[in-house]
Protein backbone atom coordinates (compact mmCIF):
# COMPACT_ATOMS: atom_id res chain seq x y z
CA UNK A 1 0.00 0.00 0.00
CA UNK A 2 1.28 3.46 -0.91
CA UNK A 3 2.67 5.42 2.05
CA UNK A 4 0.30 8.36 1.43
CA UNK A 5 -2.71 6.04 1.35
CA UNK A 6 -1.56 4.38 4.58
CA UNK A 7 -1.06 7.79 6.20
CA UNK A 8 -4.52 9.03 5.15
CA UNK A 9 -6.21 5.83 6.34
CA UNK A 10 -4.35 6.07 9.63
CA UNK A 11 -5.51 9.67 10.09
CA UNK A 12 -9.13 8.65 9.45
CA UNK A 13 -8.81 5.67 11.78
CA UNK A 14 -7.31 7.71 14.60
CA UNK A 15 -10.02 10.34 14.20
CA UNK A 16 -12.79 7.75 14.36
CA UNK A 17 -11.29 5.88 17.29
CA UNK A 18 -10.97 9.14 19.22
CA UNK A 19 -14.57 10.11 18.42
CA UNK A 20 -15.92 6.69 19.46
CA UNK A 21 -14.54 7.34 22.93
CA UNK A 22 -16.39 10.68 23.10
CA UNK A 23 -19.83 9.83 21.76
CA UNK A 24 -21.99 6.99 20.49
CA UNK A 25 -20.98 5.58 17.14
CA UNK A 26 -24.41 6.19 15.60
CA UNK A 27 -24.04 9.90 16.45
CA UNK A 28 -20.72 10.21 14.63
CA UNK A 29 -20.98 11.55 11.10
CA UNK A 30 -18.50 11.27 8.28
CA UNK A 31 -18.15 15.04 8.56
CA UNK A 32 -17.12 14.62 12.22
CA UNK A 33 -14.48 12.11 11.18
CA UNK A 34 -13.08 14.22 8.35
CA UNK A 35 -13.09 17.37 10.50
CA UNK A 36 -11.15 15.57 13.23
CA UNK A 37 -8.69 14.15 10.67
CA UNK A 38 -8.44 17.53 8.92
CA UNK A 39 -9.41 15.95 5.59
CA UNK A 40 -12.35 16.48 3.27
CA UNK A 41 -15.31 14.17 2.70
CA UNK A 42 -14.19 13.30 -0.82
CA UNK A 43 -10.95 11.93 0.61
CA UNK A 44 -12.95 9.76 3.01
CA UNK A 45 -14.97 8.27 0.14
CA UNK A 46 -11.82 7.54 -1.86
CA UNK A 47 -10.88 5.09 0.88
CA UNK A 48 -14.10 3.92 2.54
CA UNK A 49 -17.75 3.48 1.71
CA UNK A 50 -19.06 3.90 5.25
CA UNK A 51 -18.16 4.60 8.87
CA UNK A 52 -18.58 0.89 9.63
CA UNK A 53 -16.06 -0.07 6.98
CA UNK A 54 -13.55 2.42 8.39
CA UNK A 55 -14.11 1.15 11.93
CA UNK A 56 -13.69 -2.50 10.94
CA UNK A 57 -10.55 -1.67 8.96
CA UNK A 58 -9.17 0.26 11.93
CA UNK A 59 -9.78 -2.63 14.28
CA UNK A 60 -8.09 -5.06 11.92
CA UNK A 61 -4.91 -3.02 12.35
CA UNK A 62 -5.11 -3.66 16.10
CA UNK A 63 -5.81 -7.35 15.46
CA UNK A 64 -2.90 -7.70 13.02
CA UNK A 65 -0.55 -6.36 15.69
CA UNK A 66 -2.00 -8.73 18.29
CA UNK A 67 -1.78 -11.73 15.94
CA UNK A 68 1.91 -11.02 15.29
CA UNK A 69 2.57 -11.11 19.03
CA UNK A 70 0.56 -14.32 19.45
CA UNK A 71 2.28 -16.05 16.54
CA UNK A 72 5.65 -15.40 18.14
CA UNK A 73 4.73 -17.66 21.08
CA UNK A 74 2.57 -20.23 19.29
CA UNK A 75 5.03 -21.33 16.62
CA UNK A 76 5.54 -24.59 18.50
CA UNK A 77 2.57 -24.83 20.88
CA UNK A 78 -0.89 -24.70 19.32
CA UNK A 79 -2.82 -21.58 20.27
CA UNK A 80 -5.59 -23.61 21.91
CA UNK A 81 -3.04 -25.08 24.34
CA UNK A 82 -1.45 -21.73 25.17
CA UNK A 83 -2.89 -19.72 28.05
CA UNK A 84 -0.25 -17.11 27.19
CA UNK A 85 -1.85 -16.50 23.79
CA UNK A 86 -5.30 -16.12 25.32
CA UNK A 87 -3.82 -13.88 28.00
CA UNK A 88 -2.46 -11.60 25.27
CA UNK A 89 -5.99 -11.28 23.87
CA UNK A 90 -7.46 -10.33 27.25
CA UNK A 91 -4.60 -7.92 27.96
CA UNK A 92 -5.14 -6.30 24.56
CA UNK A 93 -8.85 -5.84 25.27
CA UNK A 94 -8.11 -4.48 28.77
CA UNK A 95 -5.63 -2.01 27.28
CA UNK A 96 -8.30 -0.72 24.88
CA UNK A 97 -11.27 -1.33 27.22
CA UNK A 98 -13.12 1.93 26.52
CA UNK A 99 -13.11 1.29 22.79
CA UNK A 100 -14.16 -2.35 23.10
CA UNK A 101 -16.96 -1.52 25.56
CA UNK A 102 -18.44 0.72 22.89
CA UNK A 103 -18.04 -1.88 20.16
CA UNK A 104 -19.04 -5.00 22.05
CA UNK A 105 -21.66 -3.60 24.41
CA UNK A 106 -25.44 -3.78 24.19
CA UNK A 107 -25.42 -1.17 21.44
CA UNK A 108 -22.62 -3.02 19.61
CA UNK A 109 -22.35 -2.73 15.90
CA UNK A 110 -23.44 -5.85 14.03
CA UNK A 111 -21.18 -5.18 11.06
CA UNK A 112 -18.12 -4.72 13.25
CA UNK A 113 -19.01 -7.66 15.49
CA UNK A 114 -19.24 -9.94 12.46
CA UNK A 115 -15.88 -8.68 11.19
CA UNK A 116 -14.29 -9.34 14.59
CA UNK A 117 -15.66 -12.89 14.70
CA UNK A 118 -14.62 -13.50 11.07
CA UNK A 119 -11.11 -12.28 11.85
CA UNK A 120 -10.76 -14.54 14.90
CA UNK A 121 -12.23 -17.51 12.99
CA UNK A 122 -9.85 -17.07 10.04
CA UNK A 123 -6.85 -16.87 12.38
CA UNK A 124 -8.04 -19.89 14.37
CA UNK A 125 -8.67 -22.01 11.28
CA UNK A 126 -5.28 -21.18 9.74
CA UNK A 127 -3.55 -21.91 13.03
CA UNK A 128 -5.36 -25.24 13.44
CA UNK A 129 -4.52 -26.29 9.88
CA UNK A 130 -0.86 -25.52 10.50
CA UNK A 131 -0.70 -27.50 13.75
CA UNK A 132 -2.98 -30.44 12.97
CA UNK A 133 -1.16 -31.52 9.82
CA UNK A 134 -2.96 -34.53 8.36
CA UNK A 135 -5.21 -35.11 11.39
CA UNK A 136 -8.86 -34.81 10.39
CA UNK A 137 -11.13 -33.76 13.28
CA UNK A 138 -14.67 -35.13 13.47
CA UNK A 139 -16.07 -31.64 12.97
CA UNK A 140 -14.92 -29.52 9.98
CA UNK A 141 -12.21 -27.03 10.91
CA UNK A 142 -14.23 -24.04 9.71
CA UNK A 143 -16.99 -25.01 12.18
CA UNK A 144 -14.50 -25.46 15.03
CA UNK A 145 -12.90 -22.10 14.18
CA UNK A 146 -16.27 -20.34 14.13
CA UNK A 147 -17.14 -21.94 17.50
CA UNK A 148 -13.83 -20.80 19.02
CA UNK A 149 -14.32 -17.27 17.63
CA UNK A 150 -17.88 -17.00 18.93
CA UNK A 151 -16.88 -18.33 22.33
CA UNK A 152 -13.94 -15.95 22.67
CA UNK A 153 -16.13 -13.03 21.56
CA UNK A 154 -18.78 -13.97 24.15
CA UNK A 155 -16.19 -14.29 26.93
CA UNK A 156 -14.56 -10.95 26.05
CA UNK A 157 -17.91 -9.20 25.95
CA UNK A 158 -19.06 -10.64 29.27
CA UNK A 159 -15.72 -9.79 30.88
CA UNK A 160 -15.80 -6.17 29.71
CA UNK A 161 -19.44 -5.56 30.57
CA UNK A 162 -18.89 -6.94 34.08
CA UNK A 163 -15.94 -4.63 34.79
CA UNK A 164 -13.27 -7.29 34.25
CA UNK A 165 -13.81 -9.26 37.49
CA UNK A 166 -10.98 -11.66 36.62
CA UNK A 167 -7.44 -10.88 35.52
CA UNK A 168 -6.48 -11.40 31.87
CA UNK A 169 -4.46 -14.43 33.01
CA UNK A 170 -7.45 -15.99 34.80
CA UNK A 171 -9.69 -15.41 31.79
CA UNK A 172 -7.03 -16.85 29.49
CA UNK A 173 -6.76 -20.01 31.58
CA UNK A 174 -10.54 -20.44 31.64
CA UNK A 175 -10.78 -19.88 27.87
CA UNK A 176 -7.99 -22.39 27.28
CA UNK A 177 -9.67 -24.95 29.54
CA UNK A 178 -12.95 -24.49 27.69
CA UNK A 179 -11.18 -25.09 24.38
CA UNK A 180 -9.36 -28.18 25.63
CA UNK A 181 -12.08 -29.77 27.78
CA UNK A 182 -15.26 -28.51 26.17
CA UNK A 183 -17.90 -26.28 27.64
CA UNK A 184 -20.37 -28.84 28.99
CA UNK A 185 -19.14 -30.52 32.19
CA UNK A 186 -19.66 -34.23 31.53
CA UNK A 187 -18.90 -36.84 34.23
CA UNK A 188 -15.78 -37.94 32.31
CA UNK A 189 -14.43 -34.40 32.23
CA UNK A 190 -15.31 -33.72 35.86
CA UNK A 191 -13.37 -36.79 36.98
CA UNK A 192 -10.24 -35.41 35.26
CA UNK A 193 -10.06 -32.34 37.48
Rosetta constraint file for C-alpha pairs under 8 A:
AtomPair CA 1 CA 5 HARMONIC 6.75 0.50
AtomPair CA 1 CA 6 HARMONIC 6.52 0.50
AtomPair CA 2 CA 6 HARMONIC 6.25 0.50
AtomPair CA 3 CA 7 HARMONIC 6.07 0.50
AtomPair CA 4 CA 8 HARMONIC 6.12 0.50
AtomPair CA 5 CA 9 HARMONIC 6.10 0.50
AtomPair CA 6 CA 10 HARMONIC 6.01 0.50
AtomPair CA 7 CA 11 HARMONIC 6.20 0.50
AtomPair CA 8 CA 12 HARMONIC 6.31 0.50
AtomPair CA 9 CA 13 HARMONIC 6.04 0.50
AtomPair CA 9 CA 47 HARMONIC 7.22 0.50
AtomPair CA 10 CA 14 HARMONIC 6.02 0.50
AtomPair CA 10 CA 58 HARMONIC 7.88 0.50
AtomPair CA 11 CA 15 HARMONIC 6.14 0.50
AtomPair CA 11 CA 37 HARMONIC 5.52 0.50
AtomPair CA 12 CA 16 HARMONIC 6.19 0.50
AtomPair CA 12 CA 33 HARMONIC 6.60 0.50
AtomPair CA 12 CA 34 HARMONIC 6.91 0.50
AtomPair CA 12 CA 37 HARMONIC 5.65 0.50
AtomPair CA 12 CA 44 HARMONIC 7.57 0.50
AtomPair CA 12 CA 54 HARMONIC 7.71 0.50
AtomPair CA 13 CA 17 HARMONIC 6.05 0.50
AtomPair CA 13 CA 54 HARMONIC 6.67 0.50
AtomPair CA 13 CA 55 HARMONIC 6.96 0.50
AtomPair CA 13 CA 58 HARMONIC 5.42 0.50
AtomPair CA 14 CA 18 HARMONIC 6.06 0.50
AtomPair CA 14 CA 37 HARMONIC 7.67 0.50
AtomPair CA 15 CA 19 HARMONIC 6.21 0.50
AtomPair CA 15 CA 33 HARMONIC 5.66 0.50
AtomPair CA 15 CA 34 HARMONIC 7.65 0.50
AtomPair CA 15 CA 36 HARMONIC 5.44 0.50
AtomPair CA 15 CA 37 HARMONIC 5.36 0.50
AtomPair CA 16 CA 20 HARMONIC 6.08 0.50
AtomPair CA 16 CA 33 HARMONIC 5.65 0.50
AtomPair CA 16 CA 55 HARMONIC 7.16 0.50
AtomPair CA 17 CA 21 HARMONIC 6.67 0.50
AtomPair CA 17 CA 55 HARMONIC 7.69 0.50
AtomPair CA 17 CA 99 HARMONIC 7.39 0.50
AtomPair CA 18 CA 22 HARMONIC 6.84 0.50
AtomPair CA 19 CA 23 HARMONIC 6.24 0.50
AtomPair CA 19 CA 25 HARMONIC 7.95 0.50
AtomPair CA 19 CA 28 HARMONIC 7.22 0.50
AtomPair CA 19 CA 33 HARMONIC 7.51 0.50
AtomPair CA 20 CA 24 HARMONIC 6.16 0.50
AtomPair CA 20 CA 25 HARMONIC 5.67 0.50
AtomPair CA 20 CA 28 HARMONIC 7.67 0.50
AtomPair CA 20 CA 99 HARMONIC 6.94 0.50
AtomPair CA 20 CA 102 HARMONIC 7.33 0.50
AtomPair CA 21 CA 98 HARMONIC 6.65 0.50
AtomPair CA 21 CA 99 HARMONIC 6.22 0.50
AtomPair CA 21 CA 102 HARMONIC 7.68 0.50
AtomPair CA 23 CA 27 HARMONIC 6.78 0.50
AtomPair CA 23 CA 28 HARMONIC 7.20 0.50
AtomPair CA 24 CA 28 HARMONIC 6.81 0.50
AtomPair CA 24 CA 102 HARMONIC 7.59 0.50
AtomPair CA 25 CA 102 HARMONIC 7.94 0.50
AtomPair CA 28 CA 32 HARMONIC 6.18 0.50
AtomPair CA 28 CA 33 HARMONIC 7.38 0.50
AtomPair CA 29 CA 33 HARMONIC 6.53 0.50
AtomPair CA 29 CA 51 HARMONIC 7.83 0.50
AtomPair CA 30 CA 34 HARMONIC 6.17 0.50
AtomPair CA 30 CA 41 HARMONIC 7.05 0.50
AtomPair CA 30 CA 44 HARMONIC 7.81 0.50
AtomPair CA 30 CA 50 HARMONIC 7.99 0.50
AtomPair CA 30 CA 51 HARMONIC 6.70 0.50
AtomPair CA 31 CA 35 HARMONIC 5.90 0.50
AtomPair CA 31 CA 40 HARMONIC 7.98 0.50
AtomPair CA 31 CA 41 HARMONIC 6.57 0.50
AtomPair CA 32 CA 36 HARMONIC 6.13 0.50
AtomPair CA 33 CA 37 HARMONIC 6.15 0.50
AtomPair CA 34 CA 38 HARMONIC 5.73 0.50
AtomPair CA 34 CA 39 HARMONIC 4.91 0.50
AtomPair CA 34 CA 40 HARMONIC 5.62 0.50
AtomPair CA 34 CA 41 HARMONIC 6.07 0.50
AtomPair CA 34 CA 44 HARMONIC 6.96 0.50
AtomPair CA 35 CA 39 HARMONIC 6.30 0.50
AtomPair CA 35 CA 40 HARMONIC 7.32 0.50
AtomPair CA 39 CA 43 HARMONIC 6.58 0.50
AtomPair CA 39 CA 44 HARMONIC 7.58 0.50
AtomPair CA 40 CA 44 HARMONIC 6.75 0.50
AtomPair CA 41 CA 45 HARMONIC 6.44 0.50
AtomPair CA 42 CA 46 HARMONIC 6.31 0.50
AtomPair CA 43 CA 47 HARMONIC 6.84 0.50
AtomPair CA 44 CA 48 HARMONIC 5.97 0.50
AtomPair CA 45 CA 49 HARMONIC 5.76 0.50
AtomPair CA 45 CA 50 HARMONIC 7.87 0.50
AtomPair CA 48 CA 53 HARMONIC 6.28 0.50
AtomPair CA 48 CA 54 HARMONIC 6.07 0.50
AtomPair CA 49 CA 53 HARMONIC 6.57 0.50
AtomPair CA 49 CA 54 HARMONIC 7.97 0.50
AtomPair CA 50 CA 54 HARMONIC 6.51 0.50
AtomPair CA 51 CA 55 HARMONIC 6.14 0.50
AtomPair CA 52 CA 56 HARMONIC 6.09 0.50
AtomPair CA 52 CA 111 HARMONIC 6.76 0.50
AtomPair CA 52 CA 112 HARMONIC 6.69 0.50
AtomPair CA 53 CA 57 HARMONIC 6.07 0.50
AtomPair CA 54 CA 58 HARMONIC 6.03 0.50
AtomPair CA 55 CA 59 HARMONIC 6.21 0.50
AtomPair CA 55 CA 112 HARMONIC 7.23 0.50
AtomPair CA 56 CA 60 HARMONIC 6.24 0.50
AtomPair CA 56 CA 111 HARMONIC 7.95 0.50
AtomPair CA 56 CA 112 HARMONIC 5.46 0.50
AtomPair CA 56 CA 115 HARMONIC 6.56 0.50
AtomPair CA 56 CA 116 HARMONIC 7.78 0.50
AtomPair CA 57 CA 61 HARMONIC 6.71 0.50
AtomPair CA 58 CA 62 HARMONIC 7.02 0.50
AtomPair CA 59 CA 63 HARMONIC 6.27 0.50
AtomPair CA 60 CA 64 HARMONIC 5.93 0.50
AtomPair CA 60 CA 116 HARMONIC 8.00 0.50
AtomPair CA 60 CA 119 HARMONIC 7.83 0.50
AtomPair CA 61 CA 65 HARMONIC 6.43 0.50
AtomPair CA 62 CA 66 HARMONIC 6.33 0.50
AtomPair CA 63 CA 67 HARMONIC 5.98 0.50
AtomPair CA 64 CA 68 HARMONIC 6.26 0.50
AtomPair CA 65 CA 69 HARMONIC 6.59 0.50
AtomPair CA 66 CA 70 HARMONIC 6.26 0.50
AtomPair CA 66 CA 88 HARMONIC 7.56 0.50
AtomPair CA 66 CA 89 HARMONIC 7.32 0.50
AtomPair CA 66 CA 92 HARMONIC 7.42 0.50
AtomPair CA 67 CA 71 HARMONIC 5.95 0.50
AtomPair CA 68 CA 72 HARMONIC 6.43 0.50
AtomPair CA 69 CA 73 HARMONIC 7.19 0.50
AtomPair CA 70 CA 74 HARMONIC 6.24 0.50
AtomPair CA 70 CA 85 HARMONIC 5.42 0.50
AtomPair CA 70 CA 88 HARMONIC 7.10 0.50
AtomPair CA 71 CA 75 HARMONIC 5.95 0.50
AtomPair CA 73 CA 77 HARMONIC 7.50 0.50
AtomPair CA 73 CA 84 HARMONIC 7.90 0.50
AtomPair CA 73 CA 85 HARMONIC 7.21 0.50
AtomPair CA 74 CA 78 HARMONIC 5.66 0.50
AtomPair CA 74 CA 79 HARMONIC 5.64 0.50
AtomPair CA 74 CA 82 HARMONIC 7.28 0.50
AtomPair CA 74 CA 85 HARMONIC 7.32 0.50
AtomPair CA 77 CA 81 HARMONIC 6.59 0.50
AtomPair CA 77 CA 82 HARMONIC 6.64 0.50
AtomPair CA 78 CA 82 HARMONIC 6.58 0.50
AtomPair CA 78 CA 127 HARMONIC 7.37 0.50
AtomPair CA 78 CA 128 HARMONIC 7.40 0.50
AtomPair CA 78 CA 131 HARMONIC 6.23 0.50
AtomPair CA 79 CA 83 HARMONIC 8.00 0.50
AtomPair CA 79 CA 85 HARMONIC 6.25 0.50
AtomPair CA 79 CA 86 HARMONIC 7.84 0.50
AtomPair CA 79 CA 127 HARMONIC 7.28 0.50
AtomPair CA 80 CA 176 HARMONIC 6.00 0.50
AtomPair CA 80 CA 179 HARMONIC 6.28 0.50
AtomPair CA 80 CA 180 HARMONIC 6.99 0.50
AtomPair CA 81 CA 176 HARMONIC 6.36 0.50
AtomPair CA 81 CA 180 HARMONIC 7.16 0.50
AtomPair CA 82 CA 86 HARMONIC 6.81 0.50
AtomPair CA 82 CA 176 HARMONIC 6.90 0.50
AtomPair CA 83 CA 87 HARMONIC 5.91 0.50
AtomPair CA 83 CA 169 HARMONIC 7.42 0.50
AtomPair CA 83 CA 172 HARMONIC 5.24 0.50
AtomPair CA 83 CA 173 HARMONIC 5.24 0.50
AtomPair CA 83 CA 175 HARMONIC 7.89 0.50
AtomPair CA 83 CA 176 HARMONIC 5.80 0.50
AtomPair CA 84 CA 88 HARMONIC 6.24 0.50
AtomPair CA 84 CA 169 HARMONIC 7.66 0.50
AtomPair CA 84 CA 172 HARMONIC 7.16 0.50
AtomPair CA 85 CA 89 HARMONIC 6.67 0.50
AtomPair CA 85 CA 172 HARMONIC 7.71 0.50
AtomPair CA 86 CA 90 HARMONIC 6.47 0.50
AtomPair CA 86 CA 169 HARMONIC 7.92 0.50
AtomPair CA 86 CA 171 HARMONIC 7.85 0.50
AtomPair CA 86 CA 172 HARMONIC 4.58 0.50
AtomPair CA 86 CA 173 HARMONIC 7.52 0.50
AtomPair CA 86 CA 175 HARMONIC 7.12 0.50
AtomPair CA 86 CA 176 HARMONIC 7.10 0.50
AtomPair CA 87 CA 91 HARMONIC 6.01 0.50
AtomPair CA 87 CA 168 HARMONIC 5.31 0.50
AtomPair CA 87 CA 169 HARMONIC 5.08 0.50
AtomPair CA 87 CA 170 HARMONIC 7.99 0.50
AtomPair CA 87 CA 171 HARMONIC 7.14 0.50
AtomPair CA 87 CA 172 HARMONIC 4.62 0.50
AtomPair CA 87 CA 173 HARMONIC 7.68 0.50
AtomPair CA 88 CA 92 HARMONIC 5.98 0.50
AtomPair CA 88 CA 168 HARMONIC 7.73 0.50
AtomPair CA 89 CA 93 HARMONIC 6.30 0.50
AtomPair CA 89 CA 172 HARMONIC 7.99 0.50
AtomPair CA 90 CA 94 HARMONIC 6.08 0.50
AtomPair CA 90 CA 156 HARMONIC 7.22 0.50
AtomPair CA 90 CA 168 HARMONIC 4.84 0.50
AtomPair CA 90 CA 169 HARMONIC 7.68 0.50
AtomPair CA 90 CA 171 HARMONIC 7.16 0.50
AtomPair CA 90 CA 172 HARMONIC 6.91 0.50
AtomPair CA 91 CA 95 HARMONIC 6.03 0.50
AtomPair CA 91 CA 168 HARMONIC 5.55 0.50
AtomPair CA 92 CA 96 HARMONIC 6.42 0.50
AtomPair CA 93 CA 97 HARMONIC 5.47 0.50
AtomPair CA 93 CA 100 HARMONIC 6.71 0.50
AtomPair CA 93 CA 156 HARMONIC 7.70 0.50
AtomPair CA 94 CA 160 HARMONIC 7.92 0.50
AtomPair CA 94 CA 168 HARMONIC 7.75 0.50
AtomPair CA 96 CA 100 HARMONIC 6.34 0.50
AtomPair CA 97 CA 101 HARMONIC 5.93 0.50
AtomPair CA 97 CA 160 HARMONIC 7.08 0.50
AtomPair CA 98 CA 102 HARMONIC 6.55 0.50
AtomPair CA 99 CA 103 HARMONIC 6.42 0.50
AtomPair CA 100 CA 104 HARMONIC 5.65 0.50
AtomPair CA 100 CA 105 HARMONIC 7.72 0.50
AtomPair CA 100 CA 160 HARMONIC 7.81 0.50
AtomPair CA 101 CA 105 HARMONIC 5.27 0.50
AtomPair CA 101 CA 157 HARMONIC 7.75 0.50
AtomPair CA 101 CA 160 HARMONIC 6.34 0.50
AtomPair CA 101 CA 161 HARMONIC 6.90 0.50
AtomPair CA 102 CA 107 HARMONIC 7.38 0.50
AtomPair CA 102 CA 108 HARMONIC 6.50 0.50
AtomPair CA 103 CA 107 HARMONIC 7.52 0.50
AtomPair CA 103 CA 108 HARMONIC 4.75 0.50
AtomPair CA 103 CA 109 HARMONIC 6.12 0.50
AtomPair CA 103 CA 112 HARMONIC 7.47 0.50
AtomPair CA 103 CA 113 HARMONIC 7.49 0.50
AtomPair CA 104 CA 108 HARMONIC 4.77 0.50
AtomPair CA 104 CA 109 HARMONIC 7.35 0.50
AtomPair CA 104 CA 113 HARMONIC 7.08 0.50
AtomPair CA 104 CA 157 HARMONIC 5.83 0.50
AtomPair CA 105 CA 157 HARMONIC 6.91 0.50
AtomPair CA 105 CA 161 HARMONIC 6.83 0.50
AtomPair CA 108 CA 112 HARMONIC 7.98 0.50
AtomPair CA 108 CA 113 HARMONIC 7.18 0.50
AtomPair CA 109 CA 113 HARMONIC 5.97 0.50
AtomPair CA 110 CA 114 HARMONIC 6.08 0.50
AtomPair CA 111 CA 115 HARMONIC 6.36 0.50
AtomPair CA 112 CA 116 HARMONIC 6.15 0.50
AtomPair CA 113 CA 117 HARMONIC 6.26 0.50
AtomPair CA 114 CA 118 HARMONIC 5.99 0.50
AtomPair CA 115 CA 119 HARMONIC 6.01 0.50
AtomPair CA 116 CA 120 HARMONIC 6.30 0.50
AtomPair CA 117 CA 121 HARMONIC 6.01 0.50
AtomPair CA 117 CA 146 HARMONIC 7.50 0.50
AtomPair CA 117 CA 149 HARMONIC 5.45 0.50
AtomPair CA 117 CA 150 HARMONIC 6.30 0.50
AtomPair CA 117 CA 153 HARMONIC 6.87 0.50
AtomPair CA 118 CA 122 HARMONIC 6.04 0.50
AtomPair CA 118 CA 146 HARMONIC 7.67 0.50
AtomPair CA 118 CA 149 HARMONIC 7.57 0.50
AtomPair CA 119 CA 123 HARMONIC 6.28 0.50
AtomPair CA 120 CA 124 HARMONIC 6.03 0.50
AtomPair CA 120 CA 145 HARMONIC 7.88 0.50
AtomPair CA 120 CA 149 HARMONIC 5.25 0.50
AtomPair CA 121 CA 125 HARMONIC 5.99 0.50
AtomPair CA 121 CA 142 HARMONIC 7.58 0.50
AtomPair CA 121 CA 145 HARMONIC 4.79 0.50
AtomPair CA 121 CA 146 HARMONIC 5.07 0.50
AtomPair CA 121 CA 147 HARMONIC 8.00 0.50
AtomPair CA 121 CA 148 HARMONIC 7.05 0.50
AtomPair CA 121 CA 149 HARMONIC 5.09 0.50
AtomPair CA 122 CA 126 HARMONIC 6.15 0.50
AtomPair CA 122 CA 145 HARMONIC 7.19 0.50
AtomPair CA 123 CA 127 HARMONIC 6.06 0.50
AtomPair CA 124 CA 128 HARMONIC 6.05 0.50
AtomPair CA 124 CA 145 HARMONIC 5.34 0.50
AtomPair CA 124 CA 148 HARMONIC 7.48 0.50
AtomPair CA 124 CA 149 HARMONIC 7.54 0.50
AtomPair CA 125 CA 129 HARMONIC 6.12 0.50
AtomPair CA 125 CA 141 HARMONIC 6.15 0.50
AtomPair CA 125 CA 142 HARMONIC 6.13 0.50
AtomPair CA 125 CA 144 HARMONIC 7.74 0.50
AtomPair CA 125 CA 145 HARMONIC 5.13 0.50
AtomPair CA 126 CA 130 HARMONIC 6.25 0.50
AtomPair CA 127 CA 131 HARMONIC 6.32 0.50
AtomPair CA 128 CA 132 HARMONIC 5.74 0.50
AtomPair CA 128 CA 141 HARMONIC 7.51 0.50
AtomPair CA 129 CA 133 HARMONIC 6.22 0.50
AtomPair CA 129 CA 141 HARMONIC 7.79 0.50
AtomPair CA 132 CA 136 HARMONIC 7.76 0.50
AtomPair CA 137 CA 141 HARMONIC 7.22 0.50
AtomPair CA 139 CA 143 HARMONIC 6.74 0.50
AtomPair CA 139 CA 144 HARMONIC 6.70 0.50
AtomPair CA 140 CA 144 HARMONIC 6.49 0.50
AtomPair CA 141 CA 145 HARMONIC 5.96 0.50
AtomPair CA 142 CA 146 HARMONIC 6.11 0.50
AtomPair CA 143 CA 147 HARMONIC 6.14 0.50
AtomPair CA 144 CA 148 HARMONIC 6.17 0.50
AtomPair CA 145 CA 149 HARMONIC 6.10 0.50
AtomPair CA 146 CA 150 HARMONIC 6.06 0.50
AtomPair CA 147 CA 151 HARMONIC 6.03 0.50
AtomPair CA 148 CA 152 HARMONIC 6.07 0.50
AtomPair CA 148 CA 179 HARMONIC 7.36 0.50
AtomPair CA 149 CA 153 HARMONIC 6.05 0.50
AtomPair CA 150 CA 154 HARMONIC 6.11 0.50
AtomPair CA 151 CA 155 HARMONIC 6.17 0.50
AtomPair CA 152 CA 156 HARMONIC 6.07 0.50
AtomPair CA 152 CA 175 HARMONIC 7.25 0.50
AtomPair CA 153 CA 157 HARMONIC 6.10 0.50
AtomPair CA 154 CA 158 HARMONIC 6.12 0.50
AtomPair CA 155 CA 159 HARMONIC 6.00 0.50
AtomPair CA 155 CA 175 HARMONIC 7.83 0.50
AtomPair CA 156 CA 160 HARMONIC 6.15 0.50
AtomPair CA 157 CA 161 HARMONIC 6.07 0.50
AtomPair CA 158 CA 162 HARMONIC 6.06 0.50
AtomPair CA 159 CA 163 HARMONIC 6.48 0.50
AtomPair CA 159 CA 164 HARMONIC 4.86 0.50
AtomPair CA 159 CA 165 HARMONIC 6.90 0.50
AtomPair CA 159 CA 166 HARMONIC 7.67 0.50
AtomPair CA 160 CA 164 HARMONIC 5.31 0.50
AtomPair CA 166 CA 170 HARMONIC 5.88 0.50
AtomPair CA 166 CA 171 HARMONIC 6.25 0.50
AtomPair CA 167 CA 171 HARMONIC 6.28 0.50
AtomPair CA 168 CA 172 HARMONIC 5.98 0.50
AtomPair CA 169 CA 173 HARMONIC 6.20 0.50
AtomPair CA 170 CA 174 HARMONIC 6.27 0.50
AtomPair CA 171 CA 175 HARMONIC 6.04 0.50
AtomPair CA 172 CA 176 HARMONIC 6.04 0.50
AtomPair CA 173 CA 177 HARMONIC 6.09 0.50
AtomPair CA 174 CA 178 HARMONIC 6.15 0.50
AtomPair CA 175 CA 179 HARMONIC 6.29 0.50
AtomPair CA 176 CA 180 HARMONIC 6.17 0.50
AtomPair CA 177 CA 181 HARMONIC 5.66 0.50
AtomPair CA 177 CA 182 HARMONIC 7.43 0.50
AtomPair CA 178 CA 182 HARMONIC 4.88 0.50
AtomPair CA 178 CA 183 HARMONIC 5.26 0.50
AtomPair CA 179 CA 183 HARMONIC 7.57 0.50
AtomPair CA 181 CA 189 HARMONIC 6.84 0.50
AtomPair CA 185 CA 189 HARMONIC 6.10 0.50
AtomPair CA 185 CA 190 HARMONIC 6.19 0.50
AtomPair CA 186 CA 190 HARMONIC 6.16 0.50
AtomPair CA 187 CA 191 HARMONIC 6.18 0.50
AtomPair CA 188 CA 192 HARMONIC 6.77 0.50
AtomPair CA 189 CA 193 HARMONIC 7.14 0.50
